[in-house]
Amino acid sequence: MTTGVRRRMGVEERKQQLIGVALELFGHRSPDEVSIDEIAAAAGISRPLVYHYFPGKQSLYEAALRRAADELAARFVEPPQGPLGARLLRVMGRFFDFVDEHGPGFAALMRGGPAVGSSTTNAMIDEVRQAAYEQILAHLRVEKPSARLELVVRSWVSLAESTALLWLDGRRVPRAELELQLVHDFAALAAVSAAYDADMAEILTGILADEPADGPFGELVARLVALVPVPSLDAVPDQRLR
């Protein structure tokens, strides 16, 4: 039986509650559109009490972004077992889970939102990108990447970010297709780089050696082969006449 008496929260507990409330509101609308009054009402406290814990909306916004950035970075963590293609597909599934759940908040995090130009916000965004970059290198078992490998991985992380932002604008492409396409994009970037660099070719060969035919990378090969026209017998030169 409840008595109706509200439990008094400690300082840190109240701060975490406010951050959670702010994240929930930012997940449905742009942070620019969310007021301190709304955050206070959703938390069940007064507006002055919000300011008791956070000096202003900007500080609460940055605290919410800090939690979002940590959670987003954690989505790239994946046990290093099994084929790389399947691992990347699971990572993209969790990444888009976050994007789906925190659409406006994700856009605000990656675009800067009301904190655009803030060194604190920019640092958090860079941390997310760096965490994703380091996780992919860990999957490749590479500690000191070459310039070409760094270019491939950082380009792919940037592509995943921009793809998610574009997807949020209308969600015109099925999410599952984009997740798979981004895994294929990684293979394509690596393959193009491997055509120019022996070290990248060795890395790509090692990746493909562990890939099953029915995995994401195997599917990409099958799709590409299907696009190549089969030459007719008349078009094939008869080597016996030479």
N, C-alpha and C positions, 0 to 999 in steps of 0.2 A: 504494500500500500504506500503510495507516494504522499508526501506531506505538502507538496507545492513549494517547498523552500528550495530556491536555486542555490546550487553549490558554488562557492566562491572559488574562482580559478587563480592559480599562481601567475606570476608575471610572465614566465616563459610559456606556460600553457595558453594563456590568453593571446600572446603574440602569435603562437602557432595557429590558434583558432582563427584569428583575423587574417593571417596569410592564406589559410585554407579557404575562407569565405571569399577573399579577394580573387584567388585563383579560379574559384567556381564562377564568379561573376565575369571575370575576364575571359573565361572559356566560352561564354555565350555572346559577349558584346565587346567591342573595342574598349580598352582601358580608358580612353578619352571620354567615353560615354558613361562610365561608372563613377558615381559621386561618393564622397565620404559618408554622406547621409545614408545611401543605399547599403554600403558596407556595414555601417553601424546597425541599421535595422535588421539586416540578415544575420548579424552576430548577436542580436538581442541586447545591445548596449547603447549608450548614448553617444552622440557625436563627440563631445568633449573627452569621453573615455578613450575613444579611438586615438585622439591626439595625445593622450597620456602615454600611450604605448609607441606611437609613431608620430614624429614631429610634423609630418605632412603626407599628402597623398604620394608624393614622389618616393619617399622612403619606404612606404608600404608597398608601392609598386615594385621597387627594386628588390624588396624582400621576397615578394611573390615570384618575381623573375628568377631569383636565386634558387628557389625550390623547383621551379619549372625547369631551369637549366640543368640542375642536378638529376632530376627525373629523366629528362630527355637524353642526357649523356649515358645514363644507366641502360637505356633501351638498346644501345649498341654492344652491350656486354653479352657475349655468347660463349658457351663452352667450346673449346677448340677440337671437338671430336666430329668425325664425319666429313663428307665432301663439302668443299667451300661453298658451292652453289646453294646447297640446302641451308647452310648456316646463314648466308647473306639473305636468303629469302625469309628466314625466321626474323632476322634483324629488321628487315623492311616491314614485316608484319607488325612488330612492336612499335617501330617508328611511326607508321601510319595510324596505329591505335592511338598514340599520343596526339598526333595531328588531328585525328577525328574527334577526340574527346575535348581538345583545347584549341579549337580552330582559331578564333580571334586572338587568344592568348599566345598561340604559337606564332601567328603572324606578327603580333606585337613584339615578341621576343626576337624574332629574326630580322624584323625591319626597324626595331628601335622604339616604336610606339611613341608615347609622350616623353620618353627618355632619350629620344634620338640625339646623338651627339654626346651623350653622357659617357664618360670614360668607364664608369662602373658597368653600365649596360653593355658597352662594346666589349669589355673584358669578359663578361659572362658569355656572350655570343661566341667569342673566340675560344673560350674554354670548351664549349660544346663541340665546336668543329675540331678542336685539337683532340678531344677525347675520342671522337668518332674516327679520326685519322689514326690514332695510336691503336685503337681496337682492330682496325682492318690490318695494320701492319702485324699485329700479334697473330691474327689468323693466318697471315702469309709466312709467319715465323721469320720475319726480317727485322733485325734490330737497327741496322744502319742502311736505310734505303738509298738507292741511287737517285740521281736527279730525276730520271725518267719515271721511276716508280713513285716518287713523291708527287710528281705532276699527275700521274694517273689517279692516285688515291685521293689527293686533295680535289682534283677536278670532279671525281665521282661524288665526294661528300657535298660539294657545292651543287652538283646536279640534283642530288636527292633533295636538298633544301629547296632549290628553286622549283623543282617538280611539285613538291608538296604545297608550296605557296600558290602555284598556278592551279593545282587541283582544287584547292579551297574555293577558288573563284568559279563556282558553279558545279563543281564535281562532275564534269562532262564525260570523263573517262572512268570506267569502272576501276575501283580501287585495287582489286586483286590483279588486274592487268598491269597497272602502274608498278605495283610491287615487283612483279615478275620482270617487267621491262627494265626496271632499274638494275636488277641482278644481271640481265642481259647486257645492259649498258656498261657495267663494270667489266664483263668479259670482252666486250667490243673495244673499250678503251685500252685494256691490257693487250689485246691482239694487235691493234694498230701500232702500239708502242713496241711490241715484240718484233714487228716487221722491220724496225729501225735499229734495234738494240739487242745484242746477244744475251746480256744479262736478263733483260725482260723476257726474251724468248725462253730462257732456261726456267724462269719462274712460272711462265705460262704453261710450259710443258709439264712441270711438276703438278700444277693445279689440275690440268686436264687428265693426268694419269690416274687421279683418284676419283674422277667424276663418272658416275654411272650414265648409261645411255639415256635413261629416262629421267635424269636430273635436269635442273634448270639450264645448265650449260649445254647438255646434250640436246635439249629441246631447241635451243638457239641454233645449234649446228643444223638440226633437221629443218628448221624454218628457212635458214639461209640456202641450204641445198635445194629446197623446193622452189626458190626464186630463180635459180640458175637454169636457163633454158637448155634442154637436151638437144645437142646438134643432130641433124638428120644424117643418115648414112651417106647421102649425096654430098653433104658438106664436109665429110671427113676425107682428107686426101689419102689416096691409096699409096702407101709407102712402097709397095712391091713394084710400082712402075718407075721408081727412082733408082 
